[in-house]
Amino acid sequence: MNKMTKSILVTGATGFIGSRLVEELINKGYNVTSLIRKGKKGNPKSKIIYGDVTDEKINFNDNQFDCVFHLASHTPLEKNKKVLEKVNLEGTKKLFNEIKSITKSIIYISGLGVYGETGETIVNENQKYNPNTDFVKIRLDAEKFLRDNTSKNKIDFAVVHFGDVYGPDGWFYEMLIKRLKKNTFRMPKGGEYYKGFVHVDDAVGSMIAILENKRFGESFIVADASPVTFKEFTNFTADQINAKHPGNVPMFLAKAILGGDLIKLLTTSMKVSNKKISEIYEFKYSNYKEGVKQIISKLNENNKI
């Protein structure tokens, strides 16, 4: 651990990625504070502050932070644009105004959806943003606000654009594994679109590497080195749990169930390069096959499948 960087605040600290980030930071010797909503259970080894990014006031009790990892947000499963704006944009603004005098740096977590439709281009960090859903436009407004205001307040700032993060819980387990086992999973567009996947351990490791290498003033794409179609990823996963390969679902039906924004994000084909993040972080799972096998093994150990 960098001796100069000790005190960390994580928002979204009980989430799929955030909870693992808190755990790994603690394992590495950092002093971690978790911002969590009332009723949630945070990591007992971290300092707990109860609050929501939409609260008018959050009591940080005179804490000072070397870095804030901002993960708290609604996902694209939320269809209401006003709710998305309240949490993902206005909540980010309120949080910033609470922490601007008590932190040295902010790392903001976003996704690959910011690049929109990119065709066959291998996307890297020089690719221009081209958002094509309300969800992503709102997240980008929040990013721009943070970029502008961290600069004005002389706070270091970095952005992480994750591919599809998979692990032993979250969407991979709840939406894919469980439904594959029941033979109820269906793929919109037949799964014929490329995605950048990243194991949750590598998502966490990448964030910490950005902090420890002080790579501020930059953005990073975080996905493994092997773009793959969603169909290949899903069929490989099905094979590992002895499930049938899933069929397809008509787009109109998928949109009716999940909403147009989410389906657009899910079915947008994108191939990305992880060359930049790989300069400072060595992936544990360089391709989805290694990562999926590890997770299935863990789920079997825990009798979850």
C-alpha positions in Angstrom: 0.0 0.0 0.0 1.1 3.5 -0.7 1.9 5.0 2.7 0.6 8.4 1.7 -2.8 7.0 0.8 -4.7 5.6 3.8 -8.2 6.9 4.2 -10.8 5.8 1.6 -14.6 6.4 1.2 -16.6 4.0 -0.9 -20.1 4.9 -2.0 -22.3 2.0 -3.1 -20.4 0.0 -0.5 -22.9 -2.8 -0.2 -23.3 -3.3 -3.9 -22.0 -6.2 -6.0 -18.7 -4.4 -6.9 -18.6 -2.0 -4.0 -18.7 -4.6 -1.3 -15.7 -6.4 -2.8 -13.8 -3.2 -3.3 -14.3 -2.4 0.5 -13.1 -5.9 1.4 -10.0 -5.8 -0.8 -9.0 -2.3 0.4 -9.3 -3.5 4.0 -7.2 -6.5 3.1 -4.5 -4.2 1.7 -4.4 -2.1 4.9 -6.5 0.9 4.0 -8.7 2.7 6.4 -12.1 2.3 4.7 -15.3 4.2 5.3 -18.5 2.8 3.8 -21.4 5.1 2.8 -24.5 2.9 3.0 -28.2 3.4 3.2 -30.1 2.7 6.4 -31.3 -0.9 6.6 -28.2 -2.2 4.7 -25.4 -4.1 6.3 -21.9 -2.9 5.6 -18.6 -4.5 6.1 -18.0 -4.5 9.9 -14.3 -4.0 9.4 -15.0 -0.6 7.8 -16.3 2.6 9.4 -20.0 2.8 8.6 -21.7 6.1 7.7 -25.4 5.8 7.0 -26.7 8.1 4.3 -27.9 8.3 0.7 -26.4 10.4 -2.1 -29.8 12.1 -2.4 -29.9 13.2 1.2 -29.7 16.9 1.8 -27.0 16.4 4.3 -24.7 13.5 5.1 -22.8 13.6 8.4 -19.2 12.7 7.6 -18.1 13.5 11.2 -15.0 15.5 10.4 -13.5 12.6 8.4 -10.9 13.4 5.8 -10.3 11.1 2.8 -7.4 10.5 0.5 -9.8 9.2 -2.1 -13.5 8.6 -2.7 -14.6 5.8 -5.0 -18.0 6.8 -6.2 -20.0 3.7 -7.2 -23.4 4.5 -5.9 -26.0 4.7 -8.7 -29.2 3.2 -10.1 -28.7 0.6 -12.8 -30.3 0.6 -16.2 -33.0 -1.6 -14.8 -34.5 1.6 -13.5 -36.8 2.8 -16.3 -37.9 6.1 -14.7 -35.8 8.9 -16.1 -36.6 11.3 -13.2 -35.5 8.7 -10.7 -32.2 8.1 -12.7 -31.6 11.9 -12.7 -32.3 12.3 -9.0 -29.8 9.5 -8.0 -27.2 9.4 -10.7 -26.9 13.1 -11.5 -28.4 15.2 -8.7 -27.1 12.7 -6.1 -23.6 12.9 -7.5 -23.8 16.7 -7.3 -25.0 16.6 -3.7 -22.3 14.1 -2.8 -19.6 16.2 -4.4 -20.6 19.3 -2.4 -20.4 17.3 0.8 -16.9 15.9 0.1 -15.2 18.6 -1.9 -13.5 20.0 1.2 -12.6 16.6 2.7 -11.1 14.6 -0.1 -7.9 14.8 -2.2 -9.2 12.6 -5.1 -12.3 11.0 -6.7 -12.5 7.9 -8.8 -15.8 7.7 -10.7 -17.2 4.4 -11.9 -19.1 4.3 -15.2 -19.6 1.9 -18.1 -18.7 1.2 -21.8 -22.2 2.5 -22.8 -20.7 6.0 -23.0 -19.2 5.1 -26.4 -22.5 4.2 -28.0 -22.5 2.4 -31.4 -18.9 1.8 -32.5 -19.3 -0.9 -35.1 -16.1 -2.9 -35.8 -13.8 -0.3 -34.3 -11.5 -1.5 -31.5 -12.4 1.0 -28.8 -9.8 2.6 -26.6 -9.8 5.7 -24.3 -9.4 8.0 -27.3 -12.8 7.1 -28.6 -15.3 10.0 -28.5 -18.3 9.6 -26.3 -21.5 9.0 -28.2 -24.3 8.2 -25.7 -27.4 6.7 -27.2 -29.6 6.1 -24.1 -31.0 8.4 -21.4 -29.3 6.3 -18.7 -25.9 6.8 -20.3 -26.5 10.5 -21.0 -27.3 11.1 -17.3 -24.2 9.3 -16.2 -22.1 11.4 -18.6 -23.7 14.6 -17.2 -22.6 13.4 -13.8 -19.1 12.7 -15.1 -18.8 16.1 -16.7 -20.0 17.8 -13.5 -17.3 16.0 -11.5 -14.6 16.6 -14.1 -15.3 20.3 -14.2 -15.7 20.8 -10.5 -12.8 18.6 -9.3 -10.6 20.8 -11.6 -12.0 24.0 -10.1 -11.4 22.6 -6.6 -8.0 21.2 -7.3 -9.2 17.6 -6.6 -7.6 14.7 -8.5 -10.1 12.9 -10.7 -10.2 9.6 -12.7 -12.9 7.7 -14.6 -13.3 4.0 -15.0 -15.5 2.6 -17.8 -16.3 -1.0 -16.9 -17.3 -3.7 -19.4 -19.9 -6.2 -18.1 -18.7 -7.2 -14.6 -19.5 -10.8 -13.7 -19.0 -12.7 -10.4 -20.6 -15.2 -8.1 -23.6 -12.9 -7.5 -25.1 -9.9 -9.2 -26.6 -10.3 -12.7 -24.4 -13.2 -13.7 -25.8 -15.4 -10.9 -29.3 -13.9 -10.5 -30.2 -13.4 -14.2 -28.0 -15.8 -16.1 -27.0 -18.9 -14.0 -30.4 -19.3 -12.3 -32.4 -18.9 -15.5 -30.1 -21.2 -17.5 -30.6 -23.9 -14.8 -34.4 -23.4 -15.2 -34.1 -23.1 -19.0 -35.9 -19.8 -18.9 -33.1 -17.5 -20.2 -33.6 -16.1 -23.7 -31.2 -13.8 -25.7 -32.4 -10.7 -27.5 -31.0 -10.4 -31.0 -29.8 -14.0 -30.7 -26.8 -12.8 -28.7 -24.9 -11.9 -31.9 -23.2 -8.8 -30.5 -19.7 -8.4 -29.0 -19.2 -7.5 -25.3 -16.3 -6.8 -23.1 -16.5 -8.8 -19.9 -14.5 -8.5 -16.7 -14.3 -10.7 -13.7 -15.3 -8.8 -10.5 -11.8 -9.5 -8.9 -10.2 -7.7 -11.9 -12.7 -4.8 -11.7 -11.7 -4.3 -8.1 -8.0 -4.8 -8.8 -8.0 -2.3 -11.6 -9.7 0.5 -9.5 -7.1 0.0 -6.7 -4.2 0.1 -9.3 -5.4 3.4 -10.6 -5.3 4.8 -7.1 -2.0 3.3 -6.2 -0.3 4.4 -9.4 -1.9 7.9 -9.1 -3.2 7.8 -12.6 -5.5 10.8 -12.2 -6.6 13.1 -15.0 -7.3 10.1 -17.1 -10.0 7.6 -18.0 -9.6 3.8 -18.2 -11.5 1.0 -20.1 -11.6 -2.1 -17.9 -12.5 -5.3 -19.6 -10.6 -8.5 -20.3 -8.4 -9.1 -23.4 -10.9 -11.2 -25.4 -14.1 -9.5 -26.8 -16.7 -12.2 -27.3 -20.3 -12.4 -28.5 -22.9 -12.6 -25.8 -24.0 -15.8 -27.4 -20.6 -17.5 -27.0 -20.3 -16.2 -23.4 -23.8 -17.5 -22.5 -23.4 -20.9 -24.3 -20.0 -21.4 -22.6 -21.5 -20.7 -19.2 -24.4 -23.1 -20.0 -21.9 -25.8 -20.9 -20.2 -25.4 -17.5 -23.4 -26.0 -15.6 -24.7 -28.7 -17.9 -27.6 -26.5 -19.0 -29.1 -26.2 -22.5 -28.0 -23.4 -24.8 -30.7 -20.8 -24.5 -33.1 -19.7 -27.3 -33.8 -16.2 -28.5 -36.5 -13.6 -27.5 -38.0 -11.1 -30.0 -36.7 -7.6 -29.5 -40.2 -6.1 -29.0 -40.8 -8.5 -26.1 -37.4 -7.9 -24.5 -38.0 -4.1 -24.6 -41.5 -4.5 -23.1 -40.0 -6.5 -20.2 -36.7 -4.7 -19.6 -37.2 -1.4 -21.2 -35.7 0.1 -24.4 -32.7 1.7 -22.8 -31.5 -1.5 -21.1 -32.0 -3.6 -24.2 -30.1 -1.1 -26.3 -27.2 -1.2 -23.8 -27.3 -5.0 -23.7 -27.4 -5.5 -27.5 -24.9 -2.8 -28.6 -21.9 -4.6 -30.0 -18.5 -3.3 -28.9 -14.9 -4.5 -29.0 -12.6 -2.8 -26.7 -8.8 -2.7 -25.9 -7.6 -3.0 -22.4 -4.0 -2.1 -23.3 -4.0 1.1 -21.1 -5.2 -0.5 -17.8 -2.9 -3.5 -18.5 0.1 -1.1 -18.2 -0.6 -0.8 -14.4 -2.6 -3.9 -13.6 -2.1 -7.6 -14.5 -5.5 -9.3 -15.0 -6.1 -12.5 -13.0 -8.5 -13.7 -15.6 -7.3 -12.6 -19.0 -10.3 -14.1 -20.8 -13.9 -15.0 -19.9 -13.4 -18.8 -20.0 -10.9 -18.7 -17.1 -13.1 -16.3 -15.2 -16.4 -18.2 -15.7 -14.8 -21.5 -14.7 -13.5 -20.0 -11.5 -16.9 -18.6 -10.6 -18.8 -21.8 -11.4 -16.3 -23.7 -9.2 -16.9 -21.2 -6.4 -20.7 -21.5 -6.8 -20.4 -25.3 -6.7 -18.3 -25.1 -3.5 -21.0 -23.0 -1.9 -23.8 -25.4 -3.1 -25.4 -22.5 -5.0 -25.8 -24.5 -8.2 
